[in-house]
Amino acid sequence: MNEIVIVSGDDWEGIYVDGGLEYEDHEVYQYLPDVICDYKTFESCEEKHLNSEGIEWLELHGRLPQKLSEVPAEYLR
């Protein structure tokens, strides 16, 4: 399917492709050309932000999970 979702919270971001974490860093947009070259075509590209509870959750865990499905949906907007 090749769906990109970029998740950001506070000063941390991650790029998920088909639900799996490809990159995470303070600024991930620099990695988009690599993702595009690796996957070539995409059904959708979406950006989501963590709400304040999600930022607290991220700080507690220290990083984004390997699977987008592990980010609680109520923390995404």
C-alpha positions as CSV (number, residue, x, y, z in Angstrom):
1,M,0.0,0.0,0.0
2,N,2.9,2.4,0.8
3,E,1.3,4.9,3.1
4,I,3.5,7.5,4.8
5,V,2.6,9.0,8.1
6,I,4.8,11.6,9.7
7,V,4.4,11.9,13.5
8,S,5.7,14.9,15.4
9,G,5.7,15.7,19.1
10,D,7.5,18.6,20.8
11,D,11.0,18.4,19.1
12,W,10.9,14.7,18.0
13,E,9.5,13.3,14.7
14,G,9.2,10.0,13.0
15,I,8.4,8.7,9.5
16,Y,6.2,5.6,9.3
17,V,5.8,3.7,6.1
18,D,2.9,1.2,6.1
19,G,2.8,1.4,9.9
20,G,6.5,0.7,10.5
21,L,9.0,3.3,11.7
22,E,11.6,4.1,9.0
23,Y,13.3,7.2,10.6
24,E,13.1,9.2,13.7
25,D,15.1,12.3,14.6
26,H,14.6,16.0,15.6
27,E,13.8,16.8,11.9
28,V,12.9,13.9,9.6
29,Y,12.0,15.8,6.5
30,Q,15.6,15.4,5.4
31,Y,15.0,11.6,5.1
32,L,11.9,11.9,2.8
33,P,14.0,11.7,-0.4
34,D,15.4,8.4,0.8
35,V,11.9,7.0,1.6
36,I,10.6,8.2,-1.8
37,C,13.5,6.5,-3.6
38,D,13.1,3.3,-1.6
39,Y,9.3,2.9,-2.1
40,K,8.7,4.9,-5.4
41,T,4.9,5.3,-5.1
42,F,2.5,6.1,-2.3
43,E,-1.2,5.8,-1.7
44,S,-1.2,8.6,0.8
45,C,1.0,10.9,2.9
46,E,-0.3,12.2,6.2
47,E,1.1,14.3,9.0
48,K,0.0,13.8,12.6
49,H,0.9,15.6,15.8
50,L,1.0,14.4,19.3
51,N,-1.3,16.3,21.7
52,S,0.0,17.4,25.2
53,E,-0.8,13.9,26.7
54,G,1.0,12.3,23.7
55,I,4.1,14.5,24.3
56,E,4.2,13.3,27.9
57,W,3.8,9.7,26.8
58,L,6.7,10.2,24.3
59,E,8.9,11.8,27.0
60,L,8.2,8.8,29.2
61,H,9.1,6.3,26.5
62,G,12.0,8.3,25.2
63,R,11.3,7.5,21.5
64,L,8.6,6.6,19.1
65,P,7.6,2.9,18.9
66,Q,8.5,0.8,15.9
67,K,4.9,0.4,14.9
68,L,2.5,3.3,14.4
69,S,-0.3,1.2,15.8
70,E,1.5,1.3,19.2
71,V,0.9,5.1,19.4
72,P,-2.4,5.5,21.2
73,A,-4.9,7.0,18.8
74,E,-6.2,9.4,21.4
75,Y,-2.7,11.1,21.5
76,L,-2.7,11.9,17.7
77,R,-4.4,14.8,16.1
